[in-house]
Amino acid sequence: MTNRYFYEGATGPWELVIGLEVHAQVSSNAKLFSGAATTFGAEPNTQVSFVDAAMPGMLPVINQICVEQAIRTGLGINAEINLMSVFDRKNYFYADLPAGYQISQYLQPIVGKGYLDIELEDGNVRRIGITRLHLEQDAGKSIHDQHPEKSYIDLNRSGVALMEIVSEPELRSAEEAAAYVHKLRSILRYLGTCDGNMDQGSMRVDVNVSVRKPGTPLGTRAEIKNVNSIKFLAQAIDYEADRQIAILEDGGEIIQETRLFDSVKGTTRPMRNKEHAHDYRYFPDPDLPPLILDAEWVEKIRQNLPELPDAKKARLIKDYELSAYDASVIVSEIEIASYFEAVLKVLNPCNSKSVKLMANWLMGDLFAALNREGESIENCPISPEHLAGLMSQIQNAVISGKIAKEVFVLMWESGKDAATLIEEHGLKQMSDDGAILAVIHKILEENQGMVEEYKAGKDKLFGFFVGQVMKATAGKANPDLVNKLLKEQLVK
């Protein structure tokens, strides 16, 4: 790829056109139309009601929590909430779809047009349109690797509530697609409407990819199904763009089809011919009346939305003068933002200088330790209160930044607070003028030749003297005070 928006082929640049369909499992203890549980990892076929198994005479009953979660999500993605929506039957046959149809929404979804603003690596922001969000049931799972000749069916996922969030075909690169999914996942997790665990299948992405010469009509698209990581999403898009360009430049045609991404080989492969809407024979589900929402209820949900990533980022920049980059990192995951704000509550003083110091430690030493140990911030052995305590010890000149790194390691290993460890290990910074002056006088007396060289203009020797004082005090002397007192003595 030569730049963000164009792929270079033998015949010149090609424009990539991407539309995404994100399937996000609704955070709910029960399924969309039944009371069966939704716990991940349960034994096969232990969370299946008669409704999920499509037993004759069983009628679906809408789960209000799932409806509320869809509304919250719609509001979080700046979308229109449709006060009247319709559930349809989407007809197709899979072995793990007992009814032979999926209850979904088509022409009249619960959520209409919205948008997401995505920030790219160079700082540019693009607004990506969202076509709709609709509620639908998930299918079950076919298991093909348990027997050499048979496939098994697990219906635990059958009937689980999904939100399908469909973007406009406005994404133009793998980078933009990855940024869009990352941003959407972050919003869903802030809202508490989907846990975003792509590795567990609770968030999956179908990617529609086509290429065209700049300024020409849209090309024929291929759909890559069920991509389950942002990394694989980018790889699949890049591979598919190269594949389609190669076919077109060789005089061939793109077949509209559904493909799968092989994460081991980094390639896509055909799965089946792509269906059109009319192939599914959509019609309103006769067992479900139109879903009518109360406008006051929707407004109440709006009023109770949490602070979302963009608003939190803007507040951190305004209130604490954090850089846009620092604020973006902090708000990118709700757990990081929660940890950060828990530190803020106990940080004293809590001003722009102290917050910047804390942000540097969070994104530096703390993130490095978490990555090294393979831990998440929720399981961090250093509590927010203890990190705030360490910052206070630095700000109050009880310890230097260098000693603080030693204290940080001790905190990580012991779970103790900074003040206790500083006392136990005798790490308190030397800030007594007289004691430091005594050390400085001794160092200067022992290095008279260098003192004369410094006074003759060899300024770089100042670092040598600072180093000797710090060595003599085992690194405990206050560095700022050492610099000040040394300068005063060297000009005498």
Rosetta blueprint (number, residue, H / E / L):
1 M L
2 T L
3 N L
4 R L
5 Y L
6 F E
7 Y E
8 E E
9 G E
10 A L
11 T L
12 G E
13 P E
14 W E
15 E E
16 L E
17 V E
18 I E
19 G E
20 L E
21 E E
22 V E
23 H E
24 A E
25 Q E
26 V L
27 S L
28 S L
29 N L
30 A E
31 K L
32 L L
33 F L
34 S L
35 G L
36 A L
37 A E
38 T L
39 T L
40 F L
41 G L
42 A L
43 E L
44 P L
45 N L
46 T L
47 Q L
48 V L
49 S L
50 F L
51 V L
52 D L
53 A L
54 A L
55 M L
56 P L
57 G L
58 M L
59 L L
60 P L
61 V L
62 I L
63 N L
64 Q H
65 I H
66 C H
67 V H
68 E H
69 Q H
70 A H
71 I H
72 R H
73 T H
74 G H
75 L H
76 G H
77 I L
78 N L
79 A L
80 E L
81 I E
82 N L
83 L L
84 M E
85 S E
86 V L
87 F L
88 D E
89 R E
90 K E
91 N E
92 Y L
93 F L
94 Y L
95 A L
96 D L
97 L L
98 P L
99 A L
100 G L
101 Y E
102 Q E
103 I E
104 S E
105 Q L
106 Y L
107 L L
108 Q L
109 P L
110 I L
111 V E
112 G L
113 K L
114 G E
115 Y E
116 L E
117 D E
118 I E
119 E E
120 L L
121 E L
122 D L
123 G L
124 N L
125 V E
126 R E
127 R E
128 I E
129 G E
130 I E
131 T E
132 R E
133 L E
134 H E
135 L E
136 E E
137 Q E
138 D L
139 A L
140 G L
141 K E
142 S E
143 I E
144 H L
145 D L
146 Q L
147 H L
148 P L
149 E L
150 K L
151 S L
152 Y E
153 I E
154 D E
155 L L
156 N L
157 R L
158 S L
159 G L
160 V L
161 A E
162 L E
163 M E
164 E E
165 I E
166 V E
167 S E
168 E L
169 P L
170 E L
171 L E
172 R L
173 S L
174 A H
175 E H
176 E H
177 A H
178 A H
179 A H
180 Y H
181 V H
182 H H
183 K H
184 L H
185 R H
186 S H
187 I H
188 L H
189 R H
190 Y H
191 L H
192 G L
193 T L
194 C L
195 D L
196 G L
197 N L
198 M H
199 D H
200 Q H
201 G L
202 S L
203 M E
204 R E
205 V E
206 D E
207 V E
208 N E
209 V E
210 S E
211 V E
212 R E
213 K L
214 P L
215 G L
216 T L
217 P L
218 L L
219 G L
220 T L
221 R L
222 A E
223 E E
224 I E
225 K E
226 N E
227 V E
228 N L
229 S L
230 I H
231 K H
232 F H
233 L H
234 A H
235 Q H
236 A H
237 I H
238 D H
239 Y H
240 E H
241 A H
242 D H
243 R H
244 Q H
245 I H
246 A H
247 I H
248 L H
249 E H
250 D L
251 G L
252 G L
253 E L
254 I L
255 I L
256 Q L
257 E E
258 T E
259 R E
260 L E
261 F E
262 D E
263 S L
264 V L
265 K L
266 G L
267 T E
268 T E
269 R E
270 P E
271 M E
272 R E
273 N E
274 K L
275 E L
276 H L
277 A H
278 H H
279 D H
280 Y H
281 R L
282 Y L
283 F E
284 P E
285 D L
286 P L
287 D L
288 L L
289 P L
290 P L
291 L E
292 I E
293 L L
294 D L
295 A H
296 E H
297 W H
298 V H
299 E H
300 K H
301 I H
302 R H
303 Q H
304 N L
305 L L
306 P L
307 E L
308 L L
309 P H
310 D H
311 A H
312 K H
313 K H
314 A H
315 R H
316 L H
317 I H
318 K H
319 D H
320 Y H
321 E L
322 L L
323 S L
324 A H
325 Y H
326 D H
327 A H
328 S H
329 V H
330 I H
331 V H
332 S L
333 E L
334 I H
335 E H
336 I H
337 A H
338 S H
339 Y H
340 F H
341 E H
342 A H
343 V H
344 L H
345 K H
346 V H
347 L L
348 N L
349 P L
350 C L
351 N L
352 S H
353 K H
354 S H
355 V H
356 K H
357 L H
358 M H
359 A H
360 N H
361 W H
362 L H
363 M H
364 G H
365 D H
366 L H
367 F H
368 A H
369 A H
370 L H
371 N H
372 R H
373 E H
374 G L
375 E L
376 S L
377 I H
378 E H
379 N H
380 C L
381 P L
382 I L
383 S L
384 P H
385 E H
386 H H
387 L H
388 A H
389 G H
390 L H
391 M H
392 S H
393 Q H
394 I H
395 Q H
396 N L
397 A L
398 V L
399 I L
400 S L
401 G H
402 K H
403 I H
404 A H
405 K H
406 E H
407 V H
408 F H
409 V H
410 L H
411 M H
412 W H
413 E H
414 S H
415 G L
416 K L
417 D L
418 A H
419 A H
420 T H
421 L H
422 I H
423 E H
424 E H
425 H L
426 G L
427 L L
428 K L
429 Q L
430 M E
431 S L
432 D L
433 D H
434 G H
435 A H
436 I H
437 L H
438 A H
439 V H
440 I H
441 H H
442 K H
443 I H
444 L H
445 E H
446 E H
447 N L
448 Q H
449 G H
450 M H
451 V H
452 E H
453 E H
454 Y H
455 K H
456 A L
457 G L
458 K L
459 D L
460 K L
461 L H
462 F H
463 G H
464 F H
465 F H
466 V H
467 G H
468 Q H
469 V H
470 M H
471 K H
472 A H
473 T L
474 A L
475 G L
476 K L
477 A E
478 N L
479 P H
480 D H
481 L H
482 V H
483 N H
484 K H
485 L H
486 L H
487 K H
488 E H
489 Q H
490 L H
491 V L
492 K L
